[in-house]
Amino acid sequence: MAAIEATQATFKELINTDQPVLVDFWAEWCGPCQMMTPIVNELSKDFAGKAKIAKVDVDSNSELTVEFGVRNIPTILIFKNGEVVEKIVGTTTKKELEDRIGKLV
């Protein structure tokens, strides 16, 4: 199961839930972002039904990058009830993301 492709049009509805929502801000040309893609897709499978896992292409959704202050990619934001509760800038491990999502489930 792959991560949800979120856009400006679908974003508010996506994050307004009591489930944790992990959002990976990325770009196709970003090498470190490509390293995170398999991890994000695995998390989507691992947390199916417990958390939502999504990706936002910064080149296509610049309004979201400005709104959430994303200046470097990859940036991962974790939302709960529509609010940012965690922010990770740069690459990280699957274990670190599992731990951060797990404490919110």
N, C-alpha and C positions, 0 to 999 in steps of 0.2 A: 504494500500500500504506500503510495507516494504522498508527500505533504500536499496540503491544499494550496492552490495558487491564488493568493489573495490580491485584490486590487483596491483602488480607491473606492470603487462602487460597492464592494462587498465587505470592506474592512470593519466598519462599525458593527454590523450585524454579527460578524465573526467573533469579535472580542467581547460582546455583551452577553456573556454566559457565566454561569457559576462554575463551569469547568475551567481549569487552567488552559491558557492558549499560548503556545510558544510560537513566536514569529521570527523567522530568519530573514533579515534584510540582506540581499545579495545582488550580484550582477554576474552576467555570463562571462565577462572578461576578467573577473577577479579570481586569481589562482587559489588563495586561501578559502574563498567561498566554495569553489569546486570541491575542496577537501572536506567541507562540512556537509555537502549534499547527501552522501550516503548515510551519514550519522542522522541527519534530520529525517530522512526517509525511514530509517530503522525505528526511530522514536515514534513515528506516525503509526507504524505497525504495533510496536510494543505497548503504546498507550491508547490504542483504539478503544473507544467507548469511555475512556477516563479523562482524556485531555485532547485538545485539538492542536495539531501541528501544521503550521502554514509557512509559506515563503512569499516574500514581496520582492519583486524585481525593482530595484531602485531607479533604473533607467526609465521604466514605464510608469512609475508611481512616485514622482518627485514630491508631490504634495504630502504624502505620508512621511517621507524622509525628513522634510522640514518640520512637520507637525510634531514628530517624536524625537527631533534633535539627532538624527542619525547622520554622523559626519564621516565615520569610517565604516568599512565593511570587511568582513561580515560583522553585523551587530545582531544580537539575539535579544529580543524583548519577551518577557513572560508576563502575561496579563491574567488578572483574576477579577471578575465582575467589572470588566471594562477599564480597569486601572493597571498601569505598569507596576509590577511588584519586583521584578528582577531585570537587570540589564547586563549583558556580557558583550564586550567589544573585543573582536579578534577571534581566533580559533580557540576551541576548547575541546574537552573530551566528552565522549558519550556518557561516561560515568557522572561527570559534573552536571550535565544536563538532566540525566535521570534523577539525580539527587535533588536538584532544584525543582523539577516538576513533581517528583514523588512527594515532597513535603506539602504540596498544595492540593493533591488529589484527595 
